[in-house]
């Protein structure tokens, strides 16, 4: 009833204003002396013109009456059928309050200024009360000042040193050796995920079921659950049961158990957790096991984030491999290759996890049995003469026989003993595998039969003081804990604690693996977009399913959407593989990843649309599932996996269109929502019919061209936590709250004549080089008139000015054989200043809700936007590179890297498809 009264009063007010305006016009004509004097000879043509204008006013009044009726009916319909949706009423400015400029020139927005963000008090966070001093023996930040990085030749162990030992060191306590057969399977690298599976991985599993069952002493470890699930779903129940028996019996161990062996430098922690959950839940549901030991032999550097996640997943131990060779050498010399990895912010041992660092160059067999790869390669029995693989050191392996077993065993034991001297316990870990190993039945026999002969000989000769066997990763760690007399996951006596990370990785010389931080940035960005949409879709889907079950409508609701979420989680997980998000896979493989990501993005958007449709309906009985034509559509679409998103242009008329906006975070937020519309006469209403202030801006197709068919509309909104809000937008002849932004094109040194389109004002400065500024209520940003780049920030309240400098640097690549690429960053020297052959085109936009400066250079554009929302002092910076000038390593024509500089606000993109900054 209150809403009906508001609409009636609003319509009556508009009607009265229009009638009163008409009365004043007629009264002025009647009482004007000059007009009265000439009334007798008043031209009939002018009377006709006046009559036509009166008729036009009557027509406009009739249109106004129709529009008011439309608004009234639409709002009432939305309130009855779709206005509930979890959104808070009163999300915007009070209708009729116009934004205005104050005395200093900045815009004042009449907007609800209640604080949207919660401050954290010290008593609310116990961590804030504790000490921040690091309590660890080894701090990686200090390590780099200790190391010389001199790359001295270490003899047979090139990156290390000579190792000696006394033969009687193990007389009282034998050396306990665990040899771990493994096969590292990249879910995409040289081949696609599916191609690898068809060509190699499926054969590894098929042989595993047979060959491990032949001898209970045989062991194996496996990491990538994505491959394992694909095999499991393709075989019959007998093979499934045989594999389950091997796993539950301890012959086969699932290590880490993530969907992939995740990259640890580029992946977001959300995706790292999600791929771990996906693998663990599948293993628990289908096998009944939970991994407890981490195995990361191929990520290009290691992060303490992964150690923290494994610790919180109830892991007791972990293993890493790719660490800078100088760090490995130092840790080997100080017997620190095994340590308790502690978080740098942790004041105690609560985050500690036992970590083993492999000491040598690689995880292949020549670099795992001991320090001399020439010797170790002789014990990779896949390289026996006659095969397709041989030893680069020109000494081939020999099959173990009764005649040579003594000599072979002693040669191998010498390497084992030397390697064990690098560790604190008399338990030794020896990986036995490489990429896509054990895909042929012959290799299973070659490795297991020859090694078993060596183990049998060693174990049967007490004078060798050794106990050797095949083992799993947990077998090894359990033995270390047992020998040190501590529980699983506990710190052995005299073992060090370590804090920090292991970036940047270098495997030799100055080959630093930092190129992959920026390789294929387009797909890195697409991954983040899918992650955010996946999280939003899961929240909306959970809320809608809960509502459907409560109302007994679960069968009618689109439960099939769950498959889209499963597929999306698995594709996000797949892309966290250290050759996927890293950008180091071959071109065809990168395309395969891109297609998967795009397909999943479309799927999760569909889930969000169906869930939002269901949730906004107050009367859920009228819900219908539209499979071919969804009730809502997203704000942007992508035509192909490698194309930039295209925003949806909303065609406006007098009939309201509805915008459904979702806030996926757990706190209320003040945001600026931006959509594209077809009309400059636009009005935006909240759920309760209040009119919001709107900033109308041009839609630019290039640096100097405006799209004449569309406009950019931005309006503020207060979005409820984990909630939906519905807005109405329509074409309105009376849009007093729609304020047009002003644009200045600074074309110094450019002979260009941009086209102007009404109704948006556009000024062109072609000779002026003076510095200029944009501002809001809190900041004044000054820019160089020559370069268009930000130079200082002035805080209005304190009058303090902060000088800063933005510049762009480029690196060349060295002309030698080893060049920068997808993996490496090898510059030809210090960075050089980027010099554009043409002066920049600078576009300055001034408006009530935001102002921005867009600077176009030859190869990139820089956008700095200043928001003018109460309670949100936000400054965002967006750099878009038009071509990759890093030696053309990447093939993308466009990349987008966005970072936010903010004080009290958080800005984010893509709330259910709508641009929210």
Secondary structure, DSSP 8 states (H G I E B T S, - for coil): -HHHHHHHHHHHHHHHHHHHHHHHHHHHHHH-HHHHHTSTT--HHHHHHHHHHHHHHHHHHHHHHHHHHHHHHHHHHIIIIIS-TT--S--S--TT---EE-TTS-EE--------S----GGG-HHHHS------SEEHHHHHHH--------TTSTTS------GGGGSSS-EEEEEEEEEE--SSSSS-HHHHIIIIIHHHHHHHHHHHHT-TT--EEE--HHHHHHHHTTS-HHHHHHHHHHHHTTSEEE-S--SS-B-SSSS-HHHHHHHHHHHHHHHHHHT-----EEEESSSSSB-HHHHHHHHHTT--EEEE----HHHHHHHHHTT-SEEEEE-TT-SSGGG-EEEEE--SS-SSGGGTSSS-HHHHGGG-GGGSTTSS---TTS-------TTTHHHHHHHHHHHHHHHHTTSSSSEEEEEEEEET---SHHHHHHHHHHHHHHHHHHHT-GGG-EEEEE--HHHHHHHHHHHHT--TTS--TT-EEEES-B-S-BSSTT-B--GGGTTTHHHHHHHHHHHHHHHHHHHHHHHHHHHHHHTT-TTTS-TTHHHHHHHHHHHHHHHTBTTTTTS-S-HHHHHHHHHHHHHHHHHHHHHHHHHHHHHH-SSGGG----SSS-SS--SEE-SSTTS--EE-EE---SS-EEEEEE--SSS-EEEEEEEEES-SSEEEE-TTS-B--EEEEEEESSSS-EEEEEEEEEEEEEE-TT-EEEEEEEE-S--TTEEE-EEEEE-TT--------TTS-EEEESS----EEEE-SSEEEEE-TTT--EEEEEETTT--EEE-----EE--B-SSSS---SS---BSSS-EE---SS--EEEEEE-SSEEEEEEE-SSEEEEEEEE-BTTB-EEEEEEEESS-TTTT-S--S-EEEEEEEESS----S-BTTBEE-
